[in-house]
Amino acid sequence: MIAQDSINQLIELSNQYNSERWFEGDPIIFPKHFARLMQGKHGISGLGRRAGCGSEDWTVGFVPSLKDVEIAGVIAAHLAWGRRDMIIRDCKRAFDEMDWQPYRYVMAGKYRNDGASLHRTIKWSEFAMICSNLKEFYSSSETLETLDADRIRVEIFSQKSNPKAANKKIHMFRRWMVRNDGIVDLGLWKNTSPSELVIPLDVHVHRSATNLGITERKSADFTTAQEITDFLKTIFPEDPCKGDFALFAYAATKLKEKQK
């Protein structure tokens, strides 16, 4: 059983790291940019500008829809792999290609589709496939909220159904869209409760959960993600993914201690 002082530490870290200042260089800034514009606010500084075009803002006069936010979330989550600075750089490349109007670009049906790298091993051809799948989906549906994680995996990312997969990127995207604390996440999906979310499980979160005694499972699969989520529900019953911030912070803290 996890010690009470560890539980107290999780609560403290969750409150501390559920803050915009820790996510200024996180891929969530891209769907958040469009969400803010949709809500009549200023977009995030430095975004919405086409590379090489000086200070001209290509989002002037453009009011995004929920679909723009969802598409931005899908693309940003899919590229969320590796160093943050490279993720941000390559997300900007993707949105430059879209002229910072994701839904219009997707529905136009003309995508960059070649074998060059967009981000690490992700090629532009993969980007084009995702856009094509989104076009097909939005031709008959209004929001990705109607899809569970496995259906997003199959229908949007063209991967085989795998109920055992952790689907870290998809659950992160769902966290962005559902959690509504007015701080980090967007809270635009109103028909899904934060209590239904599953923790986005990556190697860092898994290591933190193991070190804290939350799980003993070695596989970073859906069963492990659900086990960690179920534990976090004992601390945050209505919002287990608030614990995502704590596990992220715990891993970062331990890494700093090792580097001293």
Backbone bond lengths (Angstrom), bond angles and torsions (degrees), N, CA, C in turn:
res aa  C-N    CA-C-N  psi(-1)  N-CA   C-N-CA  omega(-1)  CA-C   N-CA-C  phi
1 M - - - 1.473 - - 1.524 109.11 -
2 I 1.314 115.33 138.10 1.454 120.05 -178.83 1.529 110.21 -69.60
3 A 1.315 116.42 138.54 1.460 121.92 -177.13 1.522 111.12 -69.67
4 Q 1.337 114.86 152.04 1.462 119.78 -178.84 1.520 112.06 -63.12
5 D 1.340 116.88 -34.21 1.469 118.15 179.58 1.528 111.13 -66.54
6 S 1.350 116.47 -30.67 1.464 119.72 175.98 1.527 110.53 -70.29
7 I 1.327 116.44 -38.45 1.465 120.17 176.20 1.524 110.15 -62.81
8 N 1.321 115.84 -43.63 1.469 120.00 177.72 1.526 111.20 -61.12
9 Q 1.338 115.65 -37.93 1.458 120.15 178.67 1.532 110.84 -65.78
10 L 1.329 117.01 -40.12 1.464 120.75 177.76 1.522 111.05 -62.16
11 I 1.315 116.68 -42.71 1.460 120.54 179.10 1.532 110.39 -63.20
12 E 1.331 115.67 -45.19 1.462 120.40 -179.25 1.527 111.07 -62.99
13 L 1.348 116.33 -45.79 1.458 119.86 -178.84 1.523 111.71 -67.02
14 S 1.345 116.81 -36.73 1.469 119.89 178.07 1.511 110.98 -61.32
15 N 1.310 116.55 -43.91 1.464 120.39 179.42 1.528 111.52 -67.62
16 Q 1.324 115.86 -37.76 1.465 119.95 -177.21 1.529 111.77 -71.10
17 Y 1.341 116.27 -42.66 1.459 119.77 -172.54 1.520 113.63 -93.45
18 N 1.334 117.75 -6.86 1.465 119.38 171.97 1.522 107.20 -79.76
19 S 1.318 114.33 68.53 1.464 122.28 -172.55 1.523 109.24 -145.05
20 E 1.320 116.55 140.15 1.458 121.06 -178.94 1.527 112.16 -59.56
21 R 1.311 117.50 -30.47 1.472 119.25 -173.64 1.519 112.77 -65.59
22 W 1.345 117.05 -23.64 1.458 120.12 177.77 1.530 111.78 -83.69
23 F 1.337 117.09 -7.68 1.461 120.25 -173.26 1.522 112.63 -123.16
24 E 1.332 116.34 20.82 1.457 119.88 178.57 1.527 111.67 -67.41
25 G 1.327 117.26 -26.81 1.458 121.23 178.13 1.509 112.20 -111.62
26 D 1.319 116.63 29.59 1.460 122.71 -178.18 1.526 109.07 -104.97
27 P 1.333 118.02 148.50 1.476 119.01 -178.19 1.525 114.96 -60.94
28 I 1.323 118.64 -13.67 1.466 119.56 176.09 1.528 111.88 -61.51
29 I 1.330 117.35 -18.29 1.465 119.02 -178.56 1.529 111.81 -62.46
30 F 1.332 117.69 -23.05 1.468 119.37 -177.22 1.529 112.29 -75.62
31 P 1.333 120.11 -54.41 1.474 116.83 173.50 1.525 112.34 -62.92
32 K 1.335 117.01 -30.69 1.469 119.16 178.77 1.521 110.65 -66.22
33 H 1.312 117.65 -36.10 1.465 121.62 177.13 1.527 110.26 -56.25
34 F 1.345 116.38 -49.11 1.461 120.22 -178.23 1.529 111.15 -71.77
35 A 1.329 117.01 -33.87 1.463 120.41 177.62 1.521 110.60 -63.31
36 R 1.315 116.89 -41.33 1.462 120.51 -179.67 1.537 110.37 -66.10
37 L 1.327 116.92 -42.43 1.465 119.86 177.60 1.529 110.76 -63.09
38 M 1.334 116.59 -39.72 1.456 121.57 179.21 1.525 111.35 -61.36
39 Q 1.324 115.29 -34.22 1.466 121.25 -178.50 1.526 112.95 -88.49
40 G 1.340 116.48 9.01 1.454 120.45 177.24 1.508 113.97 79.48
41 K 1.311 117.58 18.90 1.454 122.18 178.95 1.525 109.80 -104.07
42 H 1.305 115.94 171.69 1.461 120.03 174.06 1.523 109.39 -70.76
43 G 1.328 115.10 141.37 1.458 118.75 173.71 1.513 110.45 -68.63
44 I 1.306 116.38 175.19 1.459 120.97 -179.85 1.518 109.81 -74.30
45 S 1.303 116.39 130.64 1.458 122.59 -176.29 1.524 111.22 -55.76
46 G 1.335 115.35 133.60 1.457 120.83 178.01 1.508 113.85 90.92
47 L 1.341 117.38 -8.82 1.455 120.72 177.40 1.527 108.98 -106.98
48 G 1.324 115.48 163.76 1.448 120.02 -178.33 1.506 112.78 79.91
49 R 1.330 116.11 11.37 1.460 119.83 179.72 1.521 109.04 -114.25
50 R 1.290 114.78 132.65 1.453 119.30 -177.97 1.524 110.28 -78.37
51 A 1.317 116.34 134.98 1.464 120.82 -178.56 1.528 110.35 -55.88
52 G 1.327 115.80 131.39 1.449 119.96 176.41 1.515 114.96 82.77
53 C 1.346 117.06 6.09 1.471 120.03 -176.57 1.516 112.34 -110.47
54 G 1.322 117.22 28.14 1.451 120.01 176.85 1.513 111.73 59.85
55 S 1.324 115.98 -134.45 1.455 120.29 -175.52 1.528 112.49 -99.14
56 E 1.327 117.41 6.00 1.460 119.21 -178.37 1.522 110.34 -64.77
57 D 1.304 116.88 124.76 1.461 122.27 -177.65 1.518 109.02 -97.12
58 W 1.315 116.00 113.89 1.462 121.58 -175.00 1.522 112.43 -78.57
59 T 1.328 117.70 1.23 1.457 119.25 178.50 1.525 112.43 -101.31
60 V 1.330 118.26 1.50 1.461 121.07 179.16 1.531 109.15 -61.49
61 G 1.335 116.28 128.02 1.457 120.97 179.82 1.514 114.38 80.33
62 F 1.311 117.51 -1.53 1.455 122.43 -178.88 1.519 109.00 -102.11
63 V 1.327 116.63 121.26 1.459 121.75 177.73 1.521 108.06 -108.79
64 P 1.315 117.65 108.32 1.469 120.39 -177.28 1.529 111.70 -68.00
65 S 1.318 114.47 161.37 1.457 122.37 173.41 1.525 108.95 -110.81
66 L 1.324 115.65 176.01 1.464 119.86 175.26 1.519 110.72 -57.15
67 K 1.316 117.21 -34.21 1.468 120.50 -179.71 1.523 111.23 -64.13
68 D 1.321 117.44 -38.00 1.466 120.13 175.78 1.525 110.74 -60.60
69 V 1.329 115.71 -43.27 1.465 119.87 -179.68 1.524 109.93 -64.83
70 E 1.329 117.07 -44.64 1.461 120.54 -179.65 1.523 111.20 -61.29
71 I 1.325 117.49 -45.85 1.466 120.64 179.90 1.521 110.57 -62.73
72 A 1.328 116.08 -43.38 1.472 119.51 177.35 1.517 110.43 -60.31
73 G 1.335 117.26 -39.79 1.457 120.96 178.86 1.511 112.52 -65.43
74 V 1.324 116.43 -42.23 1.467 121.00 178.97 1.525 110.57 -61.49
75 I 1.324 117.00 -48.30 1.472 120.95 -178.43 1.519 110.81 -65.38
76 A 1.332 117.35 -46.96 1.468 120.79 -178.06 1.525 111.14 -64.18
77 A 1.321 117.26 -41.09 1.463 120.12 179.18 1.520 110.98 -65.93
78 H 1.333 116.25 -38.77 1.468 119.52 -178.54 1.527 111.69 -66.05
79 L 1.330 116.73 -31.78 1.467 120.18 -179.86 1.530 112.55 -89.72
80 A 1.332 117.03 0.25 1.475 121.08 -176.00 1.518 110.59 -78.82
81 W 1.327 114.59 76.60 1.454 121.30 -174.69 1.529 107.80 -153.63
82 G 1.343 115.47 113.04 1.460 119.54 178.86 1.522 112.08 109.35
83 R 1.316 115.61 -154.99 1.456 121.18 -178.62 1.518 111.11 -67.36
84 R 1.330 115.24 138.71 1.461 119.41 -176.20 1.529 112.50 -61.00
85 D 1.330 117.15 -40.60 1.463 118.68 -177.55 1.526 111.44 -63.78
86 M 1.333 116.71 -35.77 1.467 120.41 178.17 1.525 110.97 -72.62
87 I 1.333 116.59 -36.08 1.469 120.18 177.01 1.529 109.84 -61.72
88 I 1.339 116.05 -47.24 1.466 120.48 -179.44 1.524 110.50 -62.89
89 R 1.313 116.53 -44.18 1.473 120.49 179.33 1.521 111.12 -57.86
90 D 1.319 116.26 -46.19 1.465 119.76 -173.71 1.524 112.33 -79.76
91 C 1.324 117.55 -27.40 1.470 119.67 170.31 1.529 109.61 -62.86
92 K 1.317 116.43 -42.68 1.466 119.88 178.19 1.528 110.35 -60.35
93 R 1.320 117.41 -39.01 1.466 120.86 177.53 1.526 110.33 -60.94
94 A 1.321 116.06 -42.73 1.464 120.31 179.95 1.523 111.06 -64.26
95 F 1.333 116.95 -43.59 1.466 119.20 -178.02 1.529 112.28 -76.53
96 D 1.324 117.52 -26.49 1.461 119.60 169.44 1.525 110.11 -60.88
97 E 1.321 115.84 -43.42 1.471 120.60 177.60 1.525 110.48 -58.46
98 M 1.325 116.52 -34.73 1.467 121.71 -179.20 1.526 113.00 -85.51
99 D 1.343 117.31 3.18 1.469 121.64 -173.82 1.520 111.73 53.80
100 W 1.322 116.61 27.29 1.457 123.34 177.40 1.530 112.66 58.79
101 Q 1.326 115.28 29.88 1.465 122.15 172.71 1.537 107.74 -133.69
102 P 1.334 116.88 76.99 1.465 121.12 -168.95 1.532 115.01 -57.39
103 Y 1.330 117.31 -46.36 1.468 119.30 -176.35 1.527 110.96 -66.67
104 R 1.316 116.55 -43.09 1.464 119.87 178.60 1.532 110.40 -60.51
105 Y 1.309 115.84 -42.94 1.465 120.60 179.67 1.524 111.12 -62.74
106 V 1.329 116.28 -47.44 1.463 120.95 -178.24 1.524 110.75 -60.57
107 M 1.313 116.98 -45.56 1.466 120.00 -175.22 1.528 112.55 -75.34
108 A 1.331 118.12 -19.37 1.467 120.78 176.92 1.516 111.51 -69.51
109 G 1.326 116.20 -29.12 1.462 120.40 172.53 1.510 116.08 80.55
110 K 1.325 118.34 10.63 1.464 121.09 178.30 1.520 108.09 -114.91
111 Y 1.327 115.74 104.32 1.458 120.93 -171.58 1.526 111.25 -116.80
112 R 1.317 115.83 149.95 1.463 117.94 168.68 1.519 107.37 -65.74
113 N 1.323 116.03 126.27 1.466 120.74 -171.48 1.526 109.09 -143.80
114 D 1.327 115.61 85.93 1.460 120.07 179.38 1.517 109.85 -146.70
115 G 1.311 116.31 179.73 1.461 121.76 -173.96 1.508 114.67 -89.26
116 A 1.334 117.44 4.67 1.464 120.06 178.47 1.524 110.14 -72.14
117 S 1.333 115.86 154.33 1.462 120.94 -178.84 1.522 111.04 -76.44
118 L 1.313 116.14 130.67 1.458 122.22 168.79 1.522 109.37 -89.91
119 H 1.335 115.50 -47.41 1.467 120.67 179.62 1.525 108.09 -153.34
120 R 1.313 115.40 112.91 1.459 121.79 -179.38 1.527 109.42 53.51
121 T 1.345 119.35 -120.18 1.468 120.25 -179.10 1.528 112.93 -88.54
122 I 1.339 117.23 0.58 1.466 120.66 179.36 1.524 108.68 -83.71
123 K 1.315 116.25 118.97 1.461 121.63 -176.38 1.525 111.11 -95.41
124 W 1.331 115.34 163.18 1.454 120.10 176.31 1.530 111.33 -60.79
125 S 1.303 117.31 -29.49 1.466 119.96 178.03 1.532 111.21 -64.05
126 E 1.332 116.84 -34.14 1.466 120.72 176.21 1.524 110.39 -69.85
127 F 1.316 116.16 -40.81 1.463 121.43 174.33 1.528 110.19 -56.97
128 A 1.337 116.86 -44.59 1.463 121.41 -179.78 1.522 111.36 -63.59
129 M 1.324 116.58 -39.28 1.465 120.67 178.59 1.528 110.72 -62.13
130 I 1.330 116.69 -44.58 1.467 120.89 179.41 1.526 110.04 -62.84
131 C 1.324 117.17 -43.66 1.464 120.76 178.19 1.519 111.17 -61.05
132 S 1.321 117.01 -42.31 1.463 120.90 178.61 1.525 111.22 -62.72
133 N 1.317 116.43 -41.14 1.470 120.45 178.20 1.535 110.94 -65.33
134 L 1.325 116.13 -39.19 1.460 120.02 177.49 1.530 110.81 -64.76
135 K 1.319 116.73 -40.88 1.468 120.81 177.83 1.523 110.47 -59.03
136 E 1.328 116.15 -46.62 1.461 119.97 179.23 1.527 110.91 -62.02
137 F 1.342 116.47 -41.61 1.460 119.60 -179.39 1.525 111.00 -64.51
138 Y 1.335 117.48 -49.30 1.463 120.80 -175.50 1.536 112.42 -72.48
139 S 1.311 117.84 -12.53 1.460 120.37 176.28 1.525 111.55 -68.24
140 S 1.347 116.62 -19.36 1.468 119.35 -179.11 1.522 113.21 -134.17
141 S 1.344 117.99 -1.49 1.466 121.13 -176.83 1.521 109.88 -137.20
142 E 1.338 115.65 157.79 1.453 121.05 -173.78 1.520 114.34 -100.06
143 T 1.337 117.24 -27.43 1.467 118.85 -175.05 1.520 111.19 -153.05
144 L 1.312 115.41 144.16 1.467 121.72 176.78 1.522 112.14 -70.59
145 E 1.314 117.47 -8.94 1.460 120.17 -179.58 1.529 111.71 -60.42
146 T 1.321 116.91 -24.22 1.466 120.45 -178.74 1.524 112.80 -73.65
147 L 1.339 117.46 -10.87 1.461 121.67 -177.75 1.522 110.85 -99.25
148 D 1.336 116.41 135.78 1.463 118.86 171.35 1.522 109.08 -80.64
149 A 1.309 117.32 179.01 1.468 121.14 -173.59 1.524 111.94 -61.80
150 D 1.326 117.44 -41.53 1.462 119.36 -177.72 1.521 111.16 -69.31
151 R 1.320 117.71 -34.84 1.470 119.62 177.77 1.528 110.99 -70.39
152 I 1.327 118.08 -35.33 1.466 119.74 173.68 1.524 109.13 -62.79
153 R 1.310 116.13 -42.46 1.467 121.60 178.32 1.527 111.07 -55.91
154 V 1.326 116.02 -45.26 1.467 121.72 -175.19 1.522 111.68 -81.02
155 E 1.347 117.01 -51.33 1.454 120.94 -169.75 1.520 113.98 -81.44
156 I 1.319 117.51 -27.70 1.466 120.29 -178.17 1.527 111.69 -102.09
157 F 1.339 117.20 -41.41 1.465 120.22 -176.36 1.530 113.65 -100.30
158 S 1.337 117.19 0.54 1.475 122.47 176.36 1.526 112.77 55.65
159 Q 1.326 116.03 35.48 1.462 120.41 174.84 1.527 109.33 -101.49
160 K 1.319 115.79 157.76 1.448 119.92 179.10 1.524 110.67 -67.44
161 S 1.310 115.77 145.36 1.461 119.94 175.52 1.524 109.83 -57.78
162 N 1.333 115.56 134.29 1.459 119.98 179.33 1.522 109.23 -152.52
163 P 1.345 116.89 88.71 1.471 120.30 -179.11 1.520 114.08 -59.78
164 K 1.339 117.67 -15.87 1.459 121.11 -179.19 1.529 112.45 -87.67
165 A 1.324 117.05 -11.42 1.467 120.44 -175.36 1.521 111.18 -72.80
166 A 1.331 116.26 142.61 1.466 120.77 178.50 1.526 111.42 -69.17
167 N 1.346 117.03 -30.05 1.469 121.73 179.87 1.526 111.75 49.16
168 K 1.305 115.23 51.65 1.467 120.78 -174.66 1.524 112.57 -54.37
169 K 1.339 117.13 -48.11 1.459 120.18 -176.07 1.524 111.50 -64.89
170 I 1.326 115.96 -37.24 1.464 119.94 -178.52 1.521 110.35 -69.64
171 H 1.335 116.73 -42.58 1.465 119.18 179.00 1.527 111.22 -69.17
172 M 1.324 117.44 -28.93 1.461 120.10 174.32 1.533 109.79 -67.32
173 F 1.323 116.35 -45.02 1.466 121.23 176.54 1.527 110.76 -58.42
174 R 1.321 117.09 -43.73 1.460 120.59 178.66 1.533 111.04 -64.43
175 R 1.339 116.91 -38.17 1.467 119.84 176.44 1.520 110.39 -60.68
176 W 1.334 116.51 -45.47 1.460 120.72 179.29 1.529 111.09 -55.15
177 M 1.333 115.68 -44.68 1.453 120.60 -171.99 1.524 113.29 -78.90
178 V 1.333 118.44 -24.83 1.467 121.66 -171.18 1.527 113.45 -100.89
179 R 1.345 117.85 -49.77 1.463 119.16 -175.22 1.528 109.60 -58.70
180 N 1.330 115.25 135.97 1.451 119.93 -171.88 1.530 110.55 -133.63
181 D 1.325 115.62 61.96 1.464 118.69 178.26 1.516 111.76 -97.50
182 G 1.343 116.45 -0.23 1.452 120.16 177.85 1.510 114.18 72.46
183 I 1.326 116.79 16.56 1.468 119.88 -177.27 1.530 110.59 -117.57
184 V 1.310 117.59 -74.78 1.457 122.09 -177.03 1.521 111.51 -97.76
185 D 1.327 116.57 -54.35 1.460 120.94 -172.65 1.526 111.76 -84.61
186 L 1.341 116.60 172.04 1.460 121.30 -165.14 1.522 114.86 -95.95
187 G 1.336 117.51 -33.62 1.456 121.38 176.83 1.514 115.05 62.47
188 L 1.338 118.00 34.70 1.465 120.83 -177.43 1.526 113.27 -91.06
189 W 1.317 116.98 -18.97 1.470 119.62 176.93 1.529 107.69 -90.05
190 K 1.306 116.21 110.76 1.460 121.42 -172.60 1.526 113.58 -94.32
191 N 1.329 118.08 -11.18 1.466 120.83 -176.68 1.530 112.94 -99.83
192 T 1.315 115.56 7.76 1.458 121.24 177.32 1.520 108.24 -122.66
193 S 1.324 116.80 130.09 1.456 120.94 -179.67 1.523 110.22 -84.81
194 P 1.336 118.18 141.10 1.466 119.99 174.24 1.526 112.73 -56.02
195 S 1.329 117.08 -26.21 1.467 120.27 179.36 1.526 112.28 -67.76
196 E 1.339 117.31 -15.65 1.467 122.13 -179.60 1.522 112.38 -88.97
197 L 1.321 117.61 -9.22 1.464 120.78 -176.03 1.522 111.69 -72.89
198 V 1.322 114.79 155.62 1.466 122.61 175.50 1.519 107.96 -115.67
199 I 1.315 116.41 140.57 1.455 121.63 -177.84 1.539 110.71 -58.66
200 P 1.341 118.59 134.52 1.471 119.85 173.06 1.535 108.83 -72.50
201 L 1.309 116.32 110.35 1.470 121.21 -171.41 1.516 111.31 -96.60
202 D 1.339 115.67 111.84 1.461 120.40 170.77 1.526 108.23 -119.99
203 V 1.328 117.00 -176.36 1.456 120.79 -174.51 1.527 111.37 -63.09
204 H 1.335 117.75 -33.95 1.458 120.75 -177.37 1.529 111.14 -72.37
205 V 1.323 116.04 -45.04 1.467 120.26 177.99 1.525 110.16 -64.07
206 H 1.323 116.34 -40.78 1.466 120.83 179.13 1.530 110.48 -62.21
207 R 1.322 116.47 -44.14 1.466 120.55 -179.72 1.529 110.60 -64.30
208 S 1.319 116.94 -42.36 1.466 120.05 178.54 1.521 110.64 -61.50
209 A 1.337 116.35 -46.16 1.462 120.88 -178.61 1.521 111.28 -63.34
210 T 1.320 116.31 -35.99 1.467 120.44 178.05 1.524 110.86 -69.08
211 N 1.331 116.62 -45.64 1.464 120.93 -179.52 1.526 112.39 -62.96
212 L 1.322 116.00 -31.56 1.463 120.63 -179.38 1.529 112.69 -85.46
213 G 1.310 116.15 -6.96 1.460 119.73 179.88 1.517 114.11 82.19
214 I 1.326 116.93 17.50 1.464 120.63 178.83 1.522 110.53 -74.42
215 T 1.317 116.33 -35.50 1.466 121.29 178.68 1.519 109.90 -141.45
216 E 1.335 114.80 151.67 1.461 120.77 172.94 1.522 110.93 -112.35
217 R 1.315 116.72 0.18 1.460 120.76 -176.71 1.528 110.27 -72.12
218 K 1.332 115.53 139.47 1.455 121.41 -177.52 1.520 112.79 -90.19
219 S 1.327 116.94 -24.38 1.464 120.40 -176.56 1.524 110.85 -85.70
220 A 1.311 115.77 131.91 1.469 120.22 177.04 1.523 108.88 -87.72
221 D 1.331 115.57 67.72 1.460 121.46 -176.46 1.524 110.19 -116.34
222 F 1.334 116.23 -174.04 1.455 119.87 -176.58 1.527 112.03 -64.87
223 T 1.331 116.68 -36.78 1.467 119.65 179.67 1.520 110.70 -59.67
224 T 1.330 116.33 -42.30 1.465 120.87 177.82 1.525 110.88 -66.07
225 A 1.329 116.09 -44.06 1.471 119.88 178.63 1.525 110.70 -59.64
226 Q 1.340 116.63 -40.90 1.461 120.24 -179.76 1.521 110.99 -69.52
227 E 1.337 116.97 -37.37 1.462 120.54 178.27 1.525 110.97 -62.66
228 I 1.321 116.56 -43.50 1.462 120.85 178.48 1.532 110.06 -65.89
229 T 1.326 116.24 -42.21 1.464 121.14 178.17 1.519 110.98 -60.64
230 D 1.324 116.41 -44.57 1.467 120.23 -179.52 1.528 111.12 -61.90
231 F 1.329 116.20 -37.89 1.469 118.56 176.36 1.527 110.47 -65.30
232 L 1.325 116.77 -44.82 1.462 120.45 -178.70 1.529 111.43 -63.15
233 K 1.322 116.74 -26.38 1.469 120.03 176.75 1.525 111.44 -66.17
234 T 1.334 117.40 -23.90 1.466 119.27 177.33 1.529 110.83 -72.35
235 I 1.336 116.56 -20.53 1.469 121.47 178.74 1.524 110.90 -99.66
236 F 1.340 115.36 -43.55 1.465 121.77 -179.32 1.530 108.07 -123.80
237 P 1.328 118.49 77.69 1.470 121.83 -171.13 1.529 114.46 -56.40
238 E 1.310 117.49 -38.23 1.462 120.93 -177.15 1.519 112.93 -93.10
239 D 1.328 117.28 -8.37 1.467 120.16 -172.17 1.528 110.79 -152.05
240 P 1.348 117.31 63.99 1.472 119.03 -175.28 1.519 114.35 -59.71
241 C 1.339 117.29 -28.87 1.462 118.65 -178.12 1.517 113.20 -74.20
242 K 1.319 117.43 -4.34 1.470 118.43 168.17 1.521 109.04 -60.83
243 G 1.325 117.12 -30.05 1.459 121.44 177.62 1.510 113.54 -67.01
244 D 1.345 117.38 -15.79 1.460 121.16 176.73 1.519 110.37 -59.07
245 F 1.326 116.82 -38.87 1.461 121.30 179.49 1.528 110.46 -64.60
246 A 1.333 116.23 -39.06 1.462 120.54 -178.89 1.520 111.35 -67.63
247 L 1.326 117.33 -44.35 1.466 120.29 -178.29 1.521 111.05 -68.13
248 F 1.326 116.22 -36.70 1.467 120.84 173.41 1.531 109.96 -60.95
249 A 1.323 116.44 -47.22 1.463 121.62 -177.72 1.527 111.32 -66.95
250 Y 1.322 116.56 -38.49 1.462 121.04 179.90 1.526 110.03 -61.69
251 A 1.338 116.83 -44.12 1.470 120.67 178.62 1.520 110.59 -62.44
252 A 1.332 117.11 -42.46 1.460 121.24 -179.93 1.526 111.24 -65.74
253 T 1.326 116.32 -38.47 1.464 121.30 179.10 1.522 111.06 -64.28
254 K 1.325 116.67 -45.80 1.462 120.90 -179.88 1.524 111.48 -65.11
255 L 1.349 116.33 -35.92 1.461 119.93 178.35 1.526 110.28 -64.39
256 K 1.316 117.22 -42.20 1.464 121.43 178.44 1.519 111.50 -62.86
257 E 1.336 116.04 -39.27 1.478 120.58 179.71 1.516 110.84 -64.12
258 K 1.343 116.68 -38.32 1.466 120.66 179.68 1.532 110.96 -68.44
259 Q 1.332 116.03 -31.51 1.462 120.30 -176.02 1.529 113.15 -79.29
260 K 1.348 116.46 -12.31 1.476 120.25 -179.85 1.520 111.21 -73.60
